[in-house]
Amino acid sequence: MNPWLDGLRQLARYPSAIAGLALVLLLIFMALYSVVSLPYGEALERWRGSEHWRLHPVNARPIWSAWLTGEDLPATRVVAGDSDAADGETRGGVRQVRIPLAFDYGHRTFPSELKVFLTASGGGREPFARLSWRTPDGRTVPLGGYRIAGEERLALSQDWTLEQRLGRVAHVGLLAVPSAAAATPAAGVPPNGADARSGGWPWERVAHWWGASGAAPDQATPVAGAASGRAAPEAGPETAPQVLPGRYELVIDAILFDPETRLSAELAVYGRVHGWAGTDHRRRDLMTALLWGTPVALAFGLLAAVGTTFTTLIVAAAGVWFGGWIDALIQRLTEVNIILPLLPILVMVGTLYSTGIWIMLGVVIALGILGAGIKMYRAMLLPIRHAPYIEAARAYGAGDWRIVLRYLIPRILPVLIPTFVTLIPSFVFLEASLALLGLGDPVLPTWGKILNDAQAQSALYNGHYYWVLEPAALLMLTGLGFAMLGFALDRVFNPRLRSL
Amino acid sequence: MPNLPSTPPAAADPERFGYADDATTSVAAADRWRALGRDLTRLSVFTIRRLLALLLTVLIGVYLTILIANMGGRVDELRLVQIRSTVADQVRADPSFLDLSSAARNDLIRQRVELEVQRLHLDRPFLARSLDYLDRAMRLDLGRAEQMHSDRGSRQVSRIILERLPATLILFGIANLLVFFSSVLIALRLSRGYGSALDRLVVALAPSSAAPAWFYGIFLILIFAFLIPLFPAGGMVRVPPPDNVLFYGISLLWHLILPVAAMFLASIFMSIYSWRTFFLIHASEDYVDMARAKGLPERLIERRYILRPTLSPIVTSFALMLIGLWGGAIILEQIFNWPGLGTLLFQAIGHRDTPVIIGSVVIFAYLLAITVFVLDILYAILDPRVRLAGPGDGA
C-alpha cells in the first residue's frame, strides 16, 4: 500500500489534524480570494495612497463590535450633489444654483467627522460657494463662503472658528440638541421631536422616542453621554450633548461665473463603524491589509520553511555521506552559525540595507542553511549511511550525489514533514516580529505592519482594540492551524510516538 | 544553574548507577579520590578546549557580522565620522588653539584626521581593517554611539549596552528558569499518569506555543492592564523609581508579572509536552522495567532510572531554549517597554544608530556563546562519557 495514503488515512483519525487542516485550507482560500479579488499592484497602490480612502472614517470600529456592545453607532454616509441637477437661475452669464445635500440622522451617537468635498470643473473663473447648515428644528447655521479653485476640501470638524461659534466641535455641535434645550430637556425636546417624526426611518422613530419620552432623560443622558464621551472626548465637559434626530441639510449656494463650470459637492458624514474590519488612523480599510496579509504571510512562511529545511537536509546528508573534512567543516560552521543571533542580524540588515520582505527571506534562508537542525539530521542519517540498501546502491555503481539525494534524504523525509509544517508559523511570526520592530516590507500590507501601526498609534491605550485583535487573531489562526496539523503528522510519521 | 532537587551530586560517582549500597571500604574511598582527581583534570582540559573553540566561534561570528555590516562600507564611514568628531572636539577643547581663525582650525582638524586615519590604517585595504575592527569588537571596544547615550550620559556603546544588560538578565533569567523547572517537574508527574484528562489537555494545548511570547504579551496587556487594570502595561519600575530597596524590589516584581506570564504561557505547554513524551520514551526502557520488576519505589525509579540518565539531554535542550529565547527578547521587551537590550536595539533602529546596532549583535553573540559554554560545562559534569572519553570526540 502507498505509505503516503496510509499516513493520510491515519491522519484523519486525529480531530486536531482535521481542525488544523481546515484552518490551513481556510487561510489558503483567503489568500487565493484576496489575490484574485484585488490584484497585487492595485492593492499596493491603494494601501500606500490616500485618495482611495478619503471617504472612510478615521479609526472606525468594525460593525460587529457595535453589535457586541449593543451601541448604536453610525456608519459613514456620503451625500452627493451636482450643479447640473440643481435648480437655479442665470442672470447675465452668471448662474446661481442651490445644491441641497440632505440626509436623515437618527443614531444616538454623533458622527466622527464632517467634511465637504467641492469640485469645480471646466470654465474660467473660479466659482464661489456659500454653505449653510439646516437642522431638523429649523435653525440655520452659516458655514461661510469659499472660492473653489479646482478641488476644495472643507474639513468642518477641524474648523476652529466654527468650533468656537458652536461651542463644540462641528460634528457634534451641528447635530446636537441646542444647548438651551439640552439644559431643560422637558421643554426643549418635544417640539424637535415633532419635526423629527416626519423622518422616514422606522428605527429613527424609536431613537427619537427613546430620547424624548418624559421619563427617559434621567437614564438616557448618562448612557448617551458615556457613549459620545468616550467616542468624542472633544465634546467638552459641560453637559453631554445629545443628538437631535431628524433630517439635516447642507445647502450650498453657489455662484458660477462661467456657464461652462460644473460644480459637484459631496458631504461626508463619517461614521464610527466601518465594514467588517474597521479602519486605521489613515482611513484605510483594514480588510485590505488583513486579506492581503494572508498570501504574504503564507508565502513567506512556506518559502522560508522550504528553504531552510531542505537546504539544511541536503547539507547534512552531504556531510554524512562524504565525511572527512567536509563533515568537519560543516560541523564547525554550524557551531559558528548557532552563535549568530538571527533577529539582531535581520534587524541590522533591515536597518543598513533594505527592509524588503524578499531580502529578509533570503537572509533567513542563508542563516538557516547551517541551522541547529543539521546536528539532528546528522544523528538520524549516520546509522543509515551503513544500511545494506546503500551498499547495494554503491554496488550497482550509483554516484555520490545520487546516493545522497535518492537514497539518504528520502529515508528521513517522513520524519521531517511534521517539523516542516510546525516551522511555517514560526516564520510567519518572524515576519510579524520584524514588522512590529518597524522593519516590515516598505510596500506590502502585512499583518505585522497593522500591529506596528496600531502600536505606534497606541491603539490599546485609545481603546481601538479591534486594530490589535484582528491581525492577532489571524496570526493565531495561522499558528494554531499549522501547529495542530504538524503535531498530528508527528504522531503519524514518528512511529515511536504513535504508541504513546 | 542550581541542581535539580532530585539530582545526586556529581562527585558521588558510584551512586549514579544505583549500586551505592555496595561496601565503601577505605580502598574504595582512595579510588574515589583518584577518580575525582582524574575527572577534574579531564574536566579542566575539556573546559579549556571548549573555551577556545567558543572563542574561535565568537570570533568568526563577529567577523561575519562585520562583513555583513560593512558590505555597504558603512563601518568605515562610521569610523571616519567618529574620528572627525573626536578630533574636532579635541581641537575645540584645547585652549592653545583658541586664538586660531576658523580656517586655520579647520585645516588643523583636517590634518589631524588624516593622521588619525593613517594611525588607524583606514587607508589600508579592507581585509586588514576588518581585522582591526574585529579586534576592537572582541575587546568590547564598540566605539561611540551616533545619537544615543546611556542614562548616565556616556556615549560609549559598551557602557550603553552594559547598562541595559541587567534588566534583560532579570526578566529572561526568571522566566526561563520558571518555565524550565516547572515544565520538567509537571512533565514527570504527567508521564506517570499517562492518558489522564490533564495529560490530554496538555497535548491539546501544545500547539498554542506556535505563537511567540510577545504575541501573548499583547493579549495580557489588553486584558490585565486595560480591561482589568491590575498590572502596569509596561516599564520596569514605578515612575519615579522608589528610593527604598525593598519598595524598588516590590515594584520590580509587580512589573515583572505580565512579561514573565507572557513568556510562561508561550512556552509552557510545548515544553511540558515535549518533556512528557521524552520521559515516556525513557520510561519504557528495559532497565526501567527491570527496576520496576525489582519492586523499587516509584520515586526512586523516577530519580535514578529516568531522570539521571536523561539529565544531559535535558540540559542540552535547556541550552537550545535559552538560545532561542535571546532572539525573542527583543520584541517582548519592546511590547512591555522593558528597558533591556531588546528595547535598546529597537531604539537604535529608530535612531539608525549603527554602532549601537552592531554592538548589540556582538553582545548577543557573546551572550549566546556564554550560554553555550556554561551548558557545555554542565554537560561535562553531568555526563560521565564526556569526561571519560577524553580528547578525541567533543560535544
Contacts between the chains, C-beta under 8 A, distances in Angstrom:
chain1	res1	chain2	res2	distance
A	16	B	204	6.8
A	16	B	207	7.5
A	20	B	207	7.6
A	335	B	53	7.5
A	335	B	57	5.5
A	336	B	57	5.0
A	336	B	60	4.6
A	336	B	61	5.5
A	336	B	64	7.5
A	338	B	323	6.8
A	338	B	368	7.5
A	338	B	372	7.5
A	339	B	54	7.8
A	339	B	57	5.1
A	339	B	58	6.2
A	339	B	61	4.5
A	339	B	365	5.5
A	339	B	368	5.0
A	339	B	369	5.4
A	339	B	372	7.0
A	340	B	61	5.0
A	340	B	64	6.5
A	340	B	65	7.3
A	340	B	365	6.5
A	341	B	326	6.3
A	341	B	327	6.0
A	341	B	361	6.3
A	341	B	364	3.9
A	341	B	365	6.1
A	341	B	368	6.2
A	342	B	327	5.7
A	343	B	327	4.2
A	343	B	328	7.7
A	343	B	330	5.6
A	343	B	331	8.0
A	344	B	327	7.7
A	344	B	330	7.2
A	344	B	345	6.3
A	344	B	357	7.6
A	344	B	360	5.7
A	344	B	361	4.4
A	344	B	364	5.0
A	345	B	65	6.9
A	345	B	68	6.6
A	345	B	361	6.2
A	347	B	330	7.3
A	347	B	345	6.1
A	347	B	349	6.1
A	347	B	357	6.6
A	348	B	65	7.4
A	348	B	68	6.6
A	348	B	69	6.0
A	348	B	357	5.3
A	348	B	358	6.8
A	348	B	361	5.8
A	349	B	68	6.7
A	350	B	349	7.6
A	351	B	348	8.0
A	351	B	349	5.4
A	351	B	352	6.3
A	351	B	354	7.3
A	351	B	357	5.8
A	352	B	69	6.3
A	352	B	71	7.9
A	352	B	72	6.2
A	352	B	74	5.6
A	352	B	354	6.9
A	352	B	357	7.9
A	353	B	71	7.6
A	353	B	72	6.7
A	372	B	320	6.6
A	422	B	210	7.1
A	425	B	210	4.5
A	425	B	211	7.7
A	426	B	210	7.0
A	429	B	210	7.5
A	429	B	211	6.4
A	429	B	212	5.3
A	429	B	215	7.0
A	433	B	212	6.9
A	433	B	214	7.0
A	433	B	328	8.0
A	433	B	330	7.8
A	433	B	331	5.0
A	436	B	214	7.2
A	436	B	331	5.8
A	436	B	334	7.3
A	436	B	335	7.9
A	437	B	330	7.0
A	437	B	331	6.6
A	437	B	334	6.8
A	437	B	346	5.9
A	437	B	349	6.3
A	438	B	346	7.8
A	438	B	349	6.2
A	438	B	350	7.1
A	439	B	349	6.9
A	451	B	218	7.7
A	455	B	335	7.9
A	460	B	218	7.9
A	460	B	221	6.3
A	460	B	222	5.7
A	460	B	225	7.9
A	460	B	226	5.5
A	460	B	233	7.6
A	461	B	226	7.4
A	461	B	233	7.8
A	463	B	226	8.0
A	465	B	222	6.5
A	468	B	218	6.0
A	468	B	222	6.8
A	469	B	222	7.7
A	472	B	215	6.7
A	472	B	218	6.1
A	472	B	219	7.2
A	475	B	211	6.8
A	475	B	215	6.6
A	476	B	211	6.1
A	476	B	215	7.4
A	479	B	207	7.5
A	479	B	210	3.4
A	479	B	211	4.8
A	480	B	207	5.5
A	480	B	208	7.2
A	480	B	210	6.4
A	482	B	210	6.8
A	483	B	206	7.7
A	483	B	207	3.4
A	483	B	208	7.8
A	483	B	209	7.4
A	483	B	210	3.8
A	484	B	207	4.7
A	486	B	207	7.8
A	487	B	203	7.9
A	487	B	206	6.2
A	487	B	207	5.8
A	496	B	281	6.6
A	497	B	277	6.3
A	500	B	194	7.2
A	500	B	277	6.4
A	500	B	280	5.1
A	500	B	281	7.5
